Amino acid sequence: MRLSPAIVTLVVFATPWIQSLSMPSADAAKPMRPNMIFILADDQGFGDVGALNPDSKIPTPNIDRLAREGMIFEDGHSSSSVCTPTRYSVLTGRYHWRTHLQRGVLGGFSKPLISEDRLTVASMLKDRDYKTACIGKWHLGWDWPLKQGGVADDQGDFSKSYAKGWDVDYEGEITGGPNDVGFDYFFGISASLDMPPYVFVRNRVPTEKATVEKAFPRKGPAGADFEAVDVLPTLTDETVRFINENAASEQPFFIYFPLNAPHTPIVPTKKWQGKSGINVYGDFTMQVDWTVGQVLDALDKNDISDQTLVVFTTDNGCSPSAKIAELEAAGHDQNYIYRGHKADIFEGGHRVPFLVRWPGKVKPGSRTKHLVGQLDFLATAAAITGATVASDEAEDSVSFLPTLLGQPEPVVRDSIISQSIGGQFAIRDGNWKLCVCPGSGGWSSPRPGRDDLSKLPPMQLYDLATDPGEQTNLVDQHPSRVVKMKTMLMTAIVNGRTTPGPTLQNDTDVVMEKPIAKPRAKRK
């Protein structure tokens, strides 16, 4: 990336922020070998967890149990307010926007986003003699073999998925997927449950050929036996089976468990239909909680709860598909006190539930205001197990192990970068948040491409300590702070990392300030 003199000056000015992200202490880094389970729900809001929202109308007793027996991170964030980018950051400890994925998500036939030479949580733990499994929704791309040779690539254009799907050889082996980035075992689906193809895949091969057309709601190739309503219970059963089969082994295990729910299609099983008394989303969220309970029960029955670290979090905030108006009419705030929802740069898009239970290590019922990102899981797992991370790996991941252990350490993270579905950036500096855009950057109002944003300030500055709902834009009152935070963001982009170490290259050019989308003309 070629830099102007002004940008070079900004980089030098902001370097101390990069260096302030300290590494864990020697005491915190003593090698341990707990089992680890990372549960990632899909499109579930901060306020959809009872332990986080005292006025929640959706019961979540099992997730609440994790909070009661572990630690609540009140300021936990996904790197993005949509699916694919979050998953990349979780597994690699690297901001997704350093890749070619600058906005939106991948499709069901997209090529791999994680390169096979990129360190992941799974490959790192596998090197530490962990048995590694991914069970659930992948949505990071892989190479589907085509009947005529070559591999599929919808390039993220869902309209191409239908035609591509019928060209796939569903008896051939996929490459570039979970088994090629550190997972010993995979069972799940290629992308979101509303994206074809509708088949389960075990390791590299579908469990059945796609021979019929189904729509959930997008039309596409599907297995004759595949039904959307069966996906969550099937993934739950597979995870419980994996725990049961590996509980007695001396080899620890790591399970990455990305759920398909409560994302669309919102399809609770008959047992859960009507249980919430609100709407189908409330019912499906209760079923997600049941899934968490099945995992905890399996650990208890195998007497390995005390040997297992469990994380529960979500990939972004609640989606409008949940019919937010119905939830609010029932007195339920899906994203609690935070503005916006899935896709937005506002807090409701990326401030997510983040709960950690680790018996004997994490104090039960503890809470922390320490800022944490899901991309910090890799550095934390490395600190726990004593794994070595090279200077060009996990370049944005910072261990939160000292926080877990309740050690009187200085806060290791005081800044984090977020991105909306449209690629709009926000950056934190302590309690200050700068949105490098007008409007939501996503789907709530003021919405780019639909609402007129031309009369709004081009940026937004909020003091989350006094204004967690992001109602008062202070950008005009604090011009020097705006300059400082823009400098911090540009430095993070240009240096290719936000942790100490040598400058690295992003995979592509990264544009900090995106053009403002004009409202589309209304149809006559």
N, C-alpha and C positions, 0 to 999 in steps of 0.2 A: 504493500500500500504506500503510495507516494504521499508525503505530508507537506502541507504548506508551512512556512515559518511560524504562523500563528498557532497551528496545531502542535508543532514541536515545543513551543513555549508552554502550552497547556500541559503537555506530557511531563515536562520537567517539574512544573509546579505541583502536579498531583501525585508524584511518585511516593511521598510519605504515606498516602492512604493505602497504596498497595502493600507497603511494608508493614502496615499496622495489623494485617491479618496474620497473627502469630500462630505458631505451631504448638501442638499439645506438649505439656511438660513430660519429663521422663517418667514420673510416677504414673501419669495417665496413659502412657504408652507401653506399660508392662504387658507382654503377650498373654492373651486369654483365648479360649476356644469355645465360646458359646455357640449353640445353634442360632441361626438368625432367620427371621421371617419378616419380609417387607410386604405388607398388604397395601395395595394402591387401589382405592375405590375410584369410580369413574363418574365425574359430574356430581359429586356430593358436596354440598356447601358447608361452610364453617358452622352455620346455625343448625345444621341437620344432625348435630351430635348433642345429646342432652347434657353431657358434662361441660360443654362449651357455651351452651345457650340455656340459661335457667328457665326460659319461657318456651322452650321447644315443645311442640305438640306431637312429635314423632318419637316414640319410645326407642331408645338404643341401649338396652341394658348391658349388652356384651361389650360394646365400644366403651361405655361408661365404666365397665369393670376394668378395662385397660387403664383408664385415667385414674381410677381409685387405687389401683395396685402399681401405678407407675407415675410418669411425669407428663404434664401437659405443657407443650410449647405454645404460648399464647400468640407468638409472632412468627409462625412458620409459613413458608412460602414455596409454591412451585415456581419454576423459572418462567413458566408461560401460563396463559389462561385457557389453553386448549391442549388436546391429548398428546400428539406425537412429540412436540418439543419437550414437554415435561418428562416423558419417558426417556428420551435421550439424555437429559441432564441427570436424572436419577441414576442411570446405569454407568455413565462415563465420568461424572464429577466435572463436567465441562458445559458451559452455556451452549444451548442448542444453536443460538444465532451465530456461532462461529462456523457453522456448516452452511451448506447451500440453502437450508430451510429457513428462509427469511420471513415467511408468513404462512399462515394456514397449517394444514396437516397433510400427511400422506394418505394415499388410498390403499385399497386392498391388494392392488397389484403393483405397488411402487417398489422401486429398487431399494436396497439396504441403505439406511442412513448411517449406521455404525460401521465403520470400516473394520475389517478383520484384524488389523494390527493395533486397534485402539484398545487400551486397557479398560475393562469394565469391572464392576463390583464382582461379577461372577468369575471372570478370569483371574482376578487377584486372589479371591478366596479359594479358587480351585488350586492355585499354586501353593496355598497354605493347607492343602490336603482336605479341603471341604468338598462334600458332594453337593453339586449345585443343580437347582431345578427352577425352571420358569413354567408356571402353570397359569394360563389366562390369556388375556388380550395382548398381543405383541405390538402391533401398530407402529413398527419401526422399519418396515420394509424388509423384503427378502427377494430372492430370485426364484420366481416360479418357472419351471422348465416348460417350454412350448413344444407342441407336437411336431412342429416342423424344424425344431432346433432353435437355439437362442433362449432368451428369457423375456418375461413380460415386463412392461414398464408403462404404467398409466400416467407417469409424471405428475401425480397428484390431481389429475383431471378425472373426476369421478364419472364424467360422461363417457370416458373411454373404457371404463371398467367392464361394461357389459360385453362388448365385442372381444376384449382381451380375454375375458374369462373362459370363453368357449374354445380358445386356442391353447389353453393350458393342458399339459399332460398331468392329470391328477394321480397317475400311478408312478410318475417320476419323482426324483428327490429334489427338494428345495435346497438352495445353498444361500449363504450369506445371512442366515437366520440365527436363532438363539444358540444352536449347537456349534456355530462357528465363532461365537463371541464369548465363550466361557461356560455355557450351560451343558451339563452332562445329560440333562433330560428336559424335554419340552412337551407340553400338551396344551393345546389351546386353539385360538383363532387368529387369523392374519391381521385383522384390524378391528375397528369398531363393529358392533353387531348389526349396524345398519349399512355396512359396506360389504358387497360380495367380494370373494366367493363365500358361500355359506357351507363350510365344511370344518370339521375338527382336523387338526394335524397333530400327529404323534411323532416327535423328533423331526424327521425330514419328509414324511409322507402322509398325505391325508388318510383318515381312517375309512373313507369311502369316496368314490368318484363323484364329481358333480355331474349329474345326469338330468336334472330337472331345473326349472326356473322357479324361484321363490322371491318374495319381496318383503324386506323388514325395515323400512318400507322401500328401499332402493331395489329394483329388480336386478337379478343376476343369477349365475349358475349356483346350484346348491346340491347337496347330498339329499337323496330321497328321505333319509331318516333324520335329517337335521331340522330341529325346530328351535326358534329363538327362546322359547320359554324354558327349554331344558338346559340352556348353556350355564347359567349360574349354579344350579344344583350339581351339574356334571363336573364343573371346575372345582366345586367344593369337595365333592367325593374324591376326585383325583388328588387334591391336596391332603386330605385326611389319610388317604391310602399311602401317599408318600411318607407322611409322618409315621404312620404305623409300621411301615416296612423298614424305616431307618432309625427308629427310636433307640433300638438296642445296640446299634453299631457304635464302636469307639470313634468312628469318623464323624465329625460334626457335619451338619448340613446347612445350606442356605437355600431358602425358598423365596423367590421373587413371585408374588401372587397379585398380578394386575387384574382386577375384576372387570367384567363387562358392564357392571351395574353401579348406580341406577341410571346410566346412560340409556338413550333410546336404542332400540324399541323398549319401552317401559313395560315389561312383561313379568309381573310376579306370578308365581305358581298359584294354583287354586287355593292352597293352604293359606296364602298371605293376602289374597284378594279381599279388600274391604277391611283389613285389620286396623289400618290407621284411622279410619273414620274421616279422612280428609279427601284423598284422591289416590289414583293408582301410583303416583310417584311416592307418596307417603308409604304405601304398601310395599313398594319395591325397596325403599330405603330400610324398612324393617326387615326385609329378607336379607339385605346386605348385612345387617347386624346379626342375623341368624348365622350367616356364613362365618363371620368373625367368631361367634360362639362355638361353631363346630371345630374351628381351628384350636381354640383355647381348650375345649373339652378333650380333643385328641392329645394335646400336650399333657393335660391332667391325667388322663387314663393311662398314658405311657410313663407317667411319673418323670417327665422331663421339663416341666414348666420352669423349675429353678435353674435349668441349664440353657434356657432359650430366651433370647432377646427378640421382642416383637415390636414392630413399628406399624402403626396404622396412620394412613394419611390419604389424601385424595389428589387427583391430578389437576383439578381446577375447581372453581366455584360451581354452584348449582346452575343448570341450564334453564333457559326460558321454556324448554320443552316440558319442564315439570309443572307448567301452568302456575306460575308464581302468584298470579292474582287469586287463585283458589287457595293456595297455601296461606297467603296473607289474610284472606277472608276468615280463615280458621284461626287466626292469631299466631301463625307460624312465620317467623322471619328466617328464610332459608340461608341467608348469609349474615345473620345476626345484626350487628350494628353497622355493618360495612356496606359501602355503596357498590352498586353494580352486581354483575354475575359473570358466569362463564363468558369468555372472549374479551372481556374488558381489561383495561389497564388499571381501573379502580380496584381497591382492595378486595372487593367481592369476587373478582376474577381469579386472584392468585393467593390470597391469604386463606390457608386451608387448615383443616384439622391436622395436628401432628402430635401423636401420642406415642410414648415409648415405655414399655414394661420390660424390666430386667431384674427379676427377683434377686435380692442379696446385693445388688449394685446400685439400683435406682431407688431412691426413697419413695415409698408408697404415698400417693396423694400429693406429690410435690408439683409445683408449678414454676415456670420461669418465663420472664419477659425477654430473655436473650433472643436475639434475632437468629433465625436458622433457615437454611434452604434445604430442599430435598437433595440437591446436588452435593450436600455435605455428608451424605451417608457413606460415600466411598472413602473419604478421608477418615471418617469415624471408624468404619470397619477395619481400615488399615491400622489405625491406632490401637484398636482392641486386640487385633491378632498379631501385631508386630510386623505386618507386611511392609515391604519397601515400595515406595512409589517414586518413580523417576521424575526428574525435573520437567519433563515434557509430557507428563501424564496428569490427569485429574487437576488441570490447571486452575480450576475455579472452586475446588472443594476444600473446606476447612473443617477440621474435626471438632465436633461438639461433645466429645467424650468428657472433658473436664466438667461441663455443665451436667451431664448425666450423673457423674459421680459426686456432684455437689461440692467440688473443690473450689476453694477461694481464688480462682484464677481470674485475671482480667477478661473481659468479654472479647472473644476472638473474632467475632464478626460484628461490625457496626454498619455495614453497607451491603446491599444486595441489589441485583438488577432484575427487573421483570419486563415481560413483553406481552403485548396483546395479540389477538389473532391476526391483526393487520400489520404486525411488526413494529408497532409503536413502543417506545422504550419508557421505562420509569426507573429511577434510581433512588435508593434510600441513603441518607447520611444521618445516622442516629434515628431520631423521630421525624426528621424532615424527609419529605418525599417530593421529588420533582418528576412530573409527567412531561415528556418531551413531545407534547401534542395538545391540541385542543380537543375537547370532547372525550368520549369513552375509549376510542381506539377499537371498539368492538361492536356489541349489539345493543347496548342500552343507550338511552338518550343522554346527551347529544351524540347521535350516531353518524360516523363518517360515511359519506355516500348517500345518506338519506336526509340528514338535517343540514342546515346552512351553518357552517362553523366559521365563516369568514369574519364575523364580528366578535368572535371569542378571542381572548388572549392566546397566542400561539403555544404557550406552555402553562402548566399548572403547578403551583407550589403549595403544599399542605403541611401543617404541623400536626402530625398524627397524635401527639401527646394531648393536645387540646381539641383536636378536630378529627377523630378517627373516621367519621362519616364523610370526610372530604367535601365539605360544603363551602368553605371559605378559601378562595384562591388568593394567596399572598404574594404572587409573583411580582407585582408592582412595588410592594413594600420592602422586598429584600433582594435587590438586584445583584448585590455581591454574592449572596448565597446561591443564586441561580447560576452565576458564572462559575463558582466553585464546583457545584454539582455537575454542571455540563462538562467541566474539565475532568472530574472524576470519571464520568461515563466515557468520554473520549479516550482517556488513558486506558481504561479497561479494554476498550475496543482495539486500540493501536498496539498495546503491549501483548495482546493475544493471551492474556492471563490476568487473574486478580489475586494471585498468591505470589510470594517471593520467588524469584527465579529468573532465568534468562528470558528475553523477549521471544515470543513464539509467533508463528504465522496463523492467522485465521484461514479457513478453507476458501474463503471468498471475500470480496470487498463488503464491508458492512456500513450501511448508511445510517447515521445517528438520527438525523431529522428527516422524517418522511414527508413527501408532498401532502398537502391537505386535499382529501378527496372532496370533490364538488358533488352537490346533490344531483341524483339522476333526474332527468326530466320525467315528469308525470305523464303516464299514458292518457291519451285523450279517449 
